[in-house]
Amino acid sequence: MQRRSLIPGLNVSALGLGCMGMSEFYGPRDDVQSMQVLCRAADLGVTFFDTADMYGPHHNEELLGRFLRERKPQVEIATKFGIVRKPGEYARTIDNSAEYARAACEASLRRLGVERIDLYYVHRIDRSRPIEEVMEALSSLVRAGKIGHIGLSEVSAATLRRAHAVHPVASVQTEYSLWSRDVESDVLPTCRELGIGFVPYSPLGRGFLTGTFDGQSNFSDGDFRANLPRFSAENIDANRRIVDVVHSLALTKGCTSAQIALSWLLSKGDHIVPIPGTKRLKYLEENVSAIDVVLSPDEVTALEAGVSELSVAGGRYTDEGMKGLDA
């Protein structure tokens, strides 16, 4: 597996693994199957594993902790704090206070079974709290050796600049894919300017860009996509036109649509590290093989032109899920 540098001192595999779906949001969990995927990912050279304390809540960090304890792999772990929610509820509040950051960090360290978190994100930004205050609190955790690097998720370019002036931001994590390209206007150029890594989550459009999604029948119990605007019955057919553009290039290249979507992201810069999530071995191996799919500049241009001609129907999240985005 190739490696990339998010920031000097933080080198990770060129593709990471998003672990959220192993705990919730995409149907029932299966810890045995998920452990197989985690172990296979390590075998394939994936070293960058992404989680958060709110996935489960807490179950995802505990699962990764078991993987780290039993497998003892040489990996980089990213986790997050700031979203507070109760088990079984989607509703959330945001807490970026110094007291909560310290308590959340200690709890994540215990669940993961590590002495230091490689990359610690503010999962969502509290608009009412100065980002400088938040960064000072996290900087103290760096000095204490609790975390290695600080990341921000779904942050605006203006807030990113203010945060970076207090303490170096190693990475920004935001949804970015062929059907979610808002970051290209401001956030991504700011990351390039400041030398900050960028980690796209949902790089496959929550599975939609793979071309395997055929409608409402795909949703199992507990799959939150059933409530997302882009997956509504009235929007699916319109959005499928984007998938058709991706699939057309995949046929030409002799690969899958998922591999085209990931290869496109990898082509956008050496500081970009997508973290496709899956809990199935088949899709893990398919995603990792995207490293070997190289798009020419002409292919990238044609793909972007074809997708840009089509508008995306529906928002990324429900109103509840939009809390803290672009803050």
Residue pairs with C-beta under 8 A, 6 or more apart in sequence:
1 13
1 14
1 15
1 44
1 45
1 46
1 47
1 288
1 291
2 13
2 14
2 291
3 11
3 12
3 13
3 14
3 47
4 11
4 12
4 13
4 14
4 197
4 270
4 271
4 272
4 273
5 11
5 197
5 270
5 271
6 12
6 119
6 149
6 170
6 171
6 196
6 197
6 198
6 199
6 271
6 273
7 149
7 168
7 170
7 171
7 195
7 196
7 197
9 148
9 149
10 76
10 118
10 119
10 148
10 149
10 170
10 171
10 197
12 47
12 48
12 76
12 273
13 45
13 46
13 47
13 48
13 273
14 266
14 273
14 291
15 46
15 48
15 262
15 266
15 273
15 274
15 275
15 276
15 287
15 288
15 290
15 291
16 46
16 47
16 48
16 49
16 50
16 78
16 199
16 273
16 274
16 275
17 37
17 38
17 41
17 46
17 48
17 49
17 50
17 275
17 276
17 277
17 278
17 284
18 50
18 201
18 202
18 275
18 276
18 277
18 278
19 34
19 38
19 49
19 50
19 51
19 55
19 60
19 63
19 64
19 277
20 26
20 50
20 51
20 52
20 55
20 60
20 277
21 277
21 278
21 279
22 29
22 31
22 34
22 37
22 60
22 63
22 277
22 279
23 29
23 55
23 56
23 59
23 60
23 63
24 55
24 56
24 59
24 222
25 55
25 222
25 223
25 224
26 222
26 223
26 224
26 225
26 277
26 279
27 219
27 220
27 221
27 222
27 223
28 220
28 221
28 222
29 59
29 279
30 279
31 63
33 279
33 280
34 63
34 279
35 63
35 66
35 67
36 281
37 278
37 279
37 280
37 281
37 284
38 49
38 63
38 64
38 67
38 71
39 67
39 71
40 281
40 284
40 285
41 49
41 284
41 288
42 71
42 73
42 75
44 284
44 285
44 288
45 288
46 288
47 73
47 74
47 75
47 76
48 75
48 76
48 78
48 273
48 275
49 64
49 75
49 76
49 77
49 78
50 78
50 79
50 173
50 199
50 201
50 275
51 60
51 61
51 64
51 77
51 78
51 79
51 80
52 60
52 61
52 79
52 80
52 81
52 83
52 121
52 123
53 61
53 79
53 80
53 81
53 104
53 107
53 108
53 111
54 80
54 83
54 84
54 85
54 92
54 123
55 61
56 62
56 87
57 85
57 86
57 87
58 107
58 111
61 79
61 108
61 111
61 112
62 111
64 77
64 112
65 111
65 112
65 113
65 114
67 73
68 75
68 77
68 112
68 113
68 114
69 113
76 118
76 119
77 112
77 114
77 117
77 118
77 119
78 117
78 118
78 119
78 120
78 121
78 151
78 171
78 173
78 199
79 108
79 112
79 117
79 119
79 120
79 121
80 120
80 121
80 122
80 123
80 151
80 153
81 100
81 101
81 104
81 105
81 108
81 120
81 121
81 122
81 123
82 94
82 95
82 96
82 100
82 101
82 104
82 121
82 122
82 123
82 124
82 125
82 126
82 324
83 92
83 93
83 94
83 123
83 124
83 324
84 92
84 93
84 94
84 95
84 100
85 91
85 92
85 93
90 224
90 320
90 321
91 320
92 320
92 323
94 124
94 125
94 126
94 323
94 324
95 126
96 122
96 125
96 126
96 129
96 134
97 129
97 137
98 133
98 134
98 136
98 137
98 140
101 134
101 137
101 138
101 141
102 137
102 141
105 117
105 120
105 141
105 146
105 147
106 146
108 117
108 120
109 115
109 116
109 117
109 146
115 145
116 145
116 146
116 147
116 148
117 146
117 147
117 148
118 147
118 148
118 149
119 147
119 148
119 149
119 150
119 151
119 170
119 171
120 138
120 141
120 147
120 148
120 149
120 150
120 151
121 150
121 151
121 152
121 153
121 171
121 173
122 134
122 138
122 150
122 151
122 152
122 153
122 155
123 153
123 324
124 153
124 154
124 323
124 324
124 325
124 327
125 131
125 134
125 152
125 154
125 155
125 159
125 324
125 327
126 134
126 324
126 327
127 324
127 327
131 159
131 162
131 163
131 166
132 162
132 163
132 165
132 166
134 163
135 150
135 163
135 166
135 167
136 166
136 167
138 147
138 150
138 167
139 150
139 166
139 167
141 147
142 148
142 149
142 150
142 167
149 168
149 170
149 171
150 167
150 168
150 169
150 170
151 169
151 170
151 171
151 172
151 173
151 199
152 159
152 160
152 163
152 169
152 171
152 172
152 173
153 172
153 173
153 174
154 173
154 174
154 175
154 324
154 325
154 326
154 327
155 163
155 172
155 174
155 187
155 326
155 327
156 186
156 187
156 326
156 327
157 186
157 187
157 189
157 190
159 327
160 169
160 172
160 187
160 190
160 191
160 194
160 196
161 190
161 194
163 169
164 194
164 196
169 194
169 196
170 196
170 197
171 196
171 197
171 198
171 199
172 187
172 191
172 196
172 197
172 198
172 199
173 198
173 199
173 200
173 201
173 275
174 183
174 187
174 198
174 200
174 201
175 200
175 201
175 202
175 316
176 183
176 188
176 198
176 200
176 201
176 202
176 203
176 265
176 274
177 200
177 202
177 203
177 204
177 205
177 209
177 261
177 265
178 205
178 209
178 242
178 246
178 261
178 264
178 303
178 307
179 205
179 208
179 209
179 230
179 239
179 242
179 307
179 312
180 202
180 205
180 312
180 316
182 326
183 198
188 198
188 268
190 196
191 197
191 198
191 271
192 269
192 271
195 271
196 271
197 271
197 272
197 273
198 269
198 271
198 272
198 273
199 272
199 273
199 274
199 275
200 265
200 272
200 273
200 274
200 275
201 275
201 277
202 277
203 261
203 262
203 265
203 274
203 275
203 276
204 210
204 258
204 261
204 262
204 276
204 287
205 230
205 261
206 225
206 228
206 231
207 213
207 225
208 230
208 231
208 239
208 243
209 242
209 243
209 246
209 257
209 258
209 261
210 256
210 257
210 258
210 261
211 243
211 246
211 247
211 250
211 256
211 257
211 258
213 236
213 243
215 233
215 236
216 226
216 231
216 233
216 236
218 225
219 225
219 226
225 231
227 318
228 314
228 316
228 317
228 318
228 321
229 235
229 313
229 314
229 315
229 316
229 317
229 318
230 239
230 312
230 313
230 314
230 315
230 316
231 314
232 314
234 313
235 313
235 314
238 311
238 313
239 312
239 313
239 314
241 310
242 307
242 310
242 312
243 257
245 303
245 306
245 307
245 310
246 257
246 260
246 261
246 303
246 307
247 257
248 306
249 260
249 299
249 302
249 303
250 256
250 257
250 259
250 260
253 259
253 260
253 293
253 295
253 299
255 263
255 289
255 290
255 293
256 286
258 276
258 283
258 286
258 287
258 290
259 286
259 287
259 289
259 290
259 293
260 293
260 295
260 303
262 274
262 276
262 287
262 290
262 293
263 290
263 293
263 294
263 295
264 295
264 300
264 303
264 304
265 272
265 274
266 272
266 274
266 290
266 291
267 294
267 295
267 300
276 283
276 287
278 284
278 287
295 303
315 322
316 322
316 325
317 325
